[in-house]
């Protein structure tokens, strides 16, 4: 993480992302938070040395006092011994006091950096949301406000942006929760009359097919795989890599799908977004856990999860799903164009997030991704040709091809945060090669029938015995 204000300039440090070509990098081993952690770790190490020196000082003083009775036996040698031990204790004491001073200085430096970071975050927020500051933004030497930034700020203060993500009329956002509480806003929306279809319902496996192929497990190759999986509504893929005894698994989750299946039965429709942001992907995560078991994954196996757009939300939620983590060891999560700032995975899970400055979707949860050692966020700044803005969809910044290109640049980067992150992914998936691929078809349970037919009709629950049986049929094996 670089600083806009150089050391010794007298100005408050202004952290800005590291830049490598069209990549802006936050977090990881080169991130500001990790540097904060290193400062505190250094101070803690100094404290340990200080404690050891204090014990040496105390022991030296005890030795000096123990020599007093022997001074009369040989005054000269006894005095010299007492003096030597006393001087050694004073030297130890001086070193200890100097280290205490250094430790205090390190902690003071940490506090100043934290204060500067909080101050600059506030300035950034004012600069983005205060119209009077807009024209003066460049005078601060800070990066321009992007479409992604704007949407993030709007969602942070208004659930209307969340309704936009779900494809709902803005007026229905009034049912949302308090400002900035995306989780509460989602639950409020799902509780509004007429929006019951957004509430989570059981997700089951209805079919699968298995084949073997040469798999590209680079970041770019995995994202392109997510795009390919997304062409079939409701599908996910599970890749088995490595040999028996050293196996690893990759779960590939597609983005939002709004057609192709009967309304409400596709787990990756708008209801999937609501489940991911408001309900921790509970039903989808359960289906993924069952899919891994059917594919042959065993307890304790290492998992990497890859998700595009909505799929990234589900992928990150696996990192805080207690049932999933009880069965498997989620080591890495790769997302592209996903609003995952409010999702914190369990310790031991590394993640790499790709965002484009012209993609509003990653800001739709109103929270930036945390800057931590194990979490790296890359903002792509590649230019977008004008005609692309006229195309359909969520905007050209959200295009998977653009994210796949950025992932190739990430793999070639020598930025320390990116090198560490891609190495963490490679440690799970290896160098690729032949993989056993199992594609699962998932379906969400259909809405229960209405009681009556009028607009005021209520929904009644279906008895579990009336639900369709969960199938796990083998649809075919590719050769």
N, C-alpha and C positions, 0 to 999 in steps of 0.2 A: 504494500500500500504506500503510494507516494504521498508527499505533502506539497501543497501549493505554496506554502510559506517556508523558505529554506531555513535551516538551522542557523541561529545567530542573527536573524533578521529583526528580532524583537517582536514580530507579529505572531499572533496565535496560530498554531499549526492547523491547516485546513486539509484533512485527509481527502484524497481523491482516488478513484480506482486506478489500478495499474493498467497500462494500455499496451497491447501488443497488436499492431496493425488495426484490424477492424474489431478487436476484442477488448472490452473493458472488464477487468477482473476484480471481483471483491471476494474476500474471505480466503480460507485456506491458510497454509503456512506462511504466506506473504501478506495476510490480511492484518488489519489494525487490531482486531480483537485478539488474535493470536499473539501479536506483539505486546498487548496489554498483559496477556497471560504469562508471557515470558518475563516481563518486568516483575510481576508478582512472584513468579517462580524464583527469579533471581533474588528478590528480597527475602523469600522464605529460606533459600539456601544460605544466605548471609546470616539469618537468624540462627540457623543450626550451627554454623561455625562459631557465632558469638556465644552460644550456650556451651559449646565444647571448650572454648577459651576461658569462659567464666569458671568452669570446673577445674581447668588447669591452674588458673589463678588461685582458686581456693585451696587446691592441693599444695601449690607452692608455698602459700602462706602457712599451711599446717606444717610443712617440712621446716620452714624457717623457724617457727616457734619450737619445734621439736629439737632443734639444734642448740637452743639456749642453755640447757643444763650441761652441755659438753664444752661450753666456752671456757670454763675454768680449767679444764684438763690441758688445753693448749690454747692460750688466749689468742695468739696471732692467727694460727690456722683456723681456730673456731670462729674468730671474727670474720676472717676472709670468707669462710664458707657461708656464714649468715648473710654477709654483704652480697655475695654472688647470687645466692638464692633470692634475696630481696630485689636485686636489680633485674633478674630474669622475670620475676613476677611483675615488676613495673613495666617491662617490655611487653609482656603478654597483655597487661592491662591497657597499654597504649594501643596495641593492635586491635584489641576488642572494642575499645571506644571508637576507633576509626571505622571499623566495620559497622558498628551501630549507627554512626553518622551516615555511612554510605547507604545502609538499609533504609534509613529515614528519607534520604534524598531520592532513592528509587521510588519509594511509596509516594513521595510528593510529586515526582514526575508523572507517575501513574494517575494521580488525582488531577493534575493539570491537563493531561491528555483526555481523560474522561470528561472534564469540564468543557474542554475545547470541542470535543466531539458532540456533546449535548448542545452546545451553543450553535455549532454549525448545522446540526440537524434542525434546530429551530429556525435558523436563517433560511435553510433550504425550504422548509415548510411555508414560511412567510412569502418567500420569493415565488413559490409555485401558486399559492392561493390568493395572494394580495395583488390585485390589478395594478396598484400604484407602483409596485416594485418590478413588474414585468420588464419595462424598457431599460431598467437599470441593472438587469440581471448580469449582463456581460461584464459590468464594471467590477464585479467581485471575482472575476477570473474563474468562475464556476461553469460546469458543463451546461448546455442548454436544457430547458425543460422539454421532455419528450412526451409523446402520446401516452406511453406506458406510465410515466410519472403522473400525468394529469388524471388518468383514470384511477390510479391508486389513491390519489388524494381525494377524488370525488367519492369513491366508495368508502373511504375512511370516515367521511362525514355525512354520507347519505346512502341509505339502502337502495336508492333508485338505481345506482350502478349495478347492484346485484341483480335487480330485476332485468336489467339489460342483458346480463350474462345468461340468465335463464330464459331469455326470449319472451318476457312478460311485459304487459303494458306498465309504464312507469307509475301509474296511479296505484297499482296493486302493491307497490313497495311500502305503502303506509302501514302495512301489517307487520313490517319488520321490527327488529329489536332496537336497542339503544344505539346511538351514533357510534360507529367504529366497531361494534360487536357483530361481526359478520356471521358468526355461528348463531347468535340470537336472532339476527335478521332472517337467516334462512329458515330457522324453525318457526319464526313468526309468519313467514310467507307460506310455509307448508300447512300452517294451521288456519289460513284464511279460507273462507267459503269459496268453493270452486277450484281450489288448488290442491285438493286431496291427492291428486295423481302424483304430486311431487314427494309424497311421504315414502319412506323406505318400505319395501316389501321384500319377502324372501327371494333370493336369486339362486337358481339351481342349474346344474349341468344337464343338458339335454342331448349331447352327442360329442364325439371326438374322433379325430383321425390322426394317425401317427405315420411318420416317415423319417428317413435319414437324409441329410444333405450337408454340403460344406457351408458352414455358417461364418459370416463376417461379424465378429463380436467387437469391432471397434465402436467408439461412440457413434460415428456416422452410420455404420452398418446396422447397429441396433435401432437407431431412430428410423431408418428407412424400413426396417422390419415392422416397426409399429405402424407406419403408414400403410404397408401392405396388409397387415392384419385388419386395419380399419376399413378395408374395402368389403369385408364380410360382416354384416351387422351382428353385434353381440358376441364376437369371437375374441378370444385371447390365445396366446401361445405360451407354451412352456418348453424351454430348450434344456436338454440334458447334455452336459459337457464333461469331458474327462473320463477317466477309467474308474472301475469299481475300487472303492477305498479312498478315492480323491475326487469324487464327483462334485460338481457345482451345477446350479440351476439358474436360468434366467426366465423371469416372467415378463412378457411383453403385453402392454395394455394400450388399447387404441384411444383416440380422442372422441369427442362428442359425435354421436350419430343421431340424426333426426328423421330418418326414413328407413324403409326396408323391412320393418317388422310391424305387426299389429300394435296399435298405440299403447304405450306404457309397458310393453313386455321387453324392450331392449334395455338392458341395465346401463347402457352408455348414452341414454337420451338425456333430456334436460333434468329428469328426476335423478339421474346419476350424479349430476353436478350438485344438486341439493343434498343428496346422501353423502357425497364426499366432503362438502364444506360445512354441513350442519350436523352430520351424524357419524363422522369418522369412517365412512365407507364400511360400516359394520357388516351389511349383507354381502356386498361385493368382496370384501376381504375374506369372509367365510367361504365364498365360492372359490376364490383363488387358493385358499388353503386346501380345500378338498381336491382341486385340480392338481395341485402339486403331489398330493398323496396318490391320486390315481395314476399320475405319470411315473411314480416310483420313488419320489423323494422320501427320505427317511429322517427321523428326528435328529436334529443337530446339523443337517446339511446346510451348506452356505448358499445364500440366495442373492441374486442381483435383480432389481426390479426396474423396468424401463417403461416410461409413460409419456405420451404426447397429449398436451392440452388437458382435458379431463382425466385422461389416464395417468398423468403425473400426480394428480391429487390422490387417486387411489393408491398409486405406488408409494407415495410418502406416508400415507395413513397406515400402510403395513408396518412402518417403523414404530408405531405407537399402539398397535393392536396386540394386546397381551396374549390372546389365544394364538395368534400367528407366531409371536416371538417365543412362546413356550415350545413350539414345535420346530421352528427353523431359526437359523442365524442370518438375519438380513444384514449383509455387509455393505451393499452399495445401492444407491438409487440414482437413476439418470432421468431427468425430465426436460421437456422442451415446451415452451409456451404455456406453462402451468402456473396458476395462482396458488402457491404453496408457502407463502411467507408466514402464515400462522400455524403451520404444522411442524412440530419438533419431534424428530425421530429419537429413539432411545440411544443411549451411549453405545459407541461401537459401530454405528452406521454412518458411512461417508456418503456424501451426495454431491452431484454436479448438476446445476440448473442453467439451462440456456434460455435467454430472453432476447427479444429484439426491441430496440428503442421505439420502433413504430408499431409494436404489437401491444394492444391494450389489454389482452386477456391475462397476462401474468400479473397485472396490477388490479385485477378484478376483486381480490380479497382485501384490498385496502392496506396491505402490510408488505414492506420490503422483506426480502429474505435476510435472516440473521447473518452476521459476519462472524463466523466461528472457524476454528481450525479444520473441522471435518466437513465444512459446508462451503462450497465454492459456487458463486453466481457469475455467469459470463453474459454481459450485455453485448449483443451484436449491433454494430453500427454500419453495416453494409448498406449502400444506397439502394433505393427502390425506384425503378423506372416509373415515370408518371402514368403510362397506360395501365400499369398493374392496379392502380387505385380504383379503376373503373370496373374491375372484375367482381364477381359475387363472392360471398363468404364473409369471414370475419376480418378481412383486410389482408393485404399482401405481406405485412410483417409477421403474420401468423402462419405463413406457408411452410410446410414441412421441408420442402426442398431447400429453402433458405437456411433452416436450422441444420439440415444435414451438411450443407456446405460449411457452416460455422463449426460443426463438430469436427470436420476434417482439419480446419485451421487449429482447433484446440489440440488435436492429437499431435500436430507438428510444432506447437508452441514450446518455447523454452522458459516460459514463466514458471517460477518455482511452485506456485499454488496449483497450476494446471498440470505440471509434471507429477506432482504428488497425487493429485486426484485421479488422473488417468492410470497411474501406476496402481492405485488402490482398486480400480475397476479390473485391470489386467490380472491382479493377484487373485481375483475371484474367477474370471472367465477364461483366463489363459490366453493363448495366442490364436484361438479358434480351431478350425479343422472340422472333422465330421461331428455333427451333433444329431442327437435324436430329438425330433420336433414333434410335439403333440399339440394340436390345435383343438381347443375346447369351444363348444357353442354354449353360451350362457343365456338364460331367459329369466326375466323378472316375473314373478307371479302376477297374473292379471288382476285388475281391480275387481273387488267383490261386487256382485250385482246390487243394484239399488233396490231399496224397498219402496215400491210405488214408482211413479213416473214423473212427478211434478218437479219443479225447480227446487222445492224445499225438501226433497227426499233425502234421506240419510243413508249412509252405507252401513251394511251389517257385515260382520266377520263371517268368513266361511269356516265351517267345521274342518279341522285338520284331515278328517277321514274323507272329505270330499275333494281334497286337493289332488291334482294329477301326481302320479308317482314320479319320483326323480329317476331319470334314465341316465345311463352311462354307456350308450351303445357305441360300438366300434363301426364308424361309418365307412372306413376303408383304409387301406395301407398303401402309401405311395412307394414306388420303387425308383 
